[in-house]
Amino acid sequence: MAMSSNKTLWGFAFWLKNNPYRTIEAMTWPDFYEHLKQFIAVNATAQTLTAAPGIDAANEGFGIVDFSTDIDFPKQGTTTRYATDGNGVAASTTLALNKAACEQSLYPDQPI
């Protein structure tokens, strides 16, 4: 359901931003991952999230690596800084293919 997906993503961002103990700028990957892991754990049933394994797992701790039917990664658009809905870099089914897709992706701090 689209609304639940929106609420989940933006709810996590809101919770992360309002952490009184650590700013986003001060976080390391393990810090960020622990926040993500706890948020997923308490929302697993309501938002149909998958609990994440350890950070050193073969799939890098995400719990899911097949993003092929659900997401695109942002890429440079032709008339805007980033592409519109459905026109990003297509995600794939394996960790290696998704890393390759990220290499083609446009990040906010990347010059164009």
Secondary structure, DSSP 8 states (H G I E B T S, - for coil): -HHHHHHHHHHHHHHHHT-SS--GGG--HHHHHHHHHHHHHHHTTTTT------TTSTTTT-S----TTT-EE--B-SSSSB--TT-SEE--SSHHHHHHHHHHS--TTS--
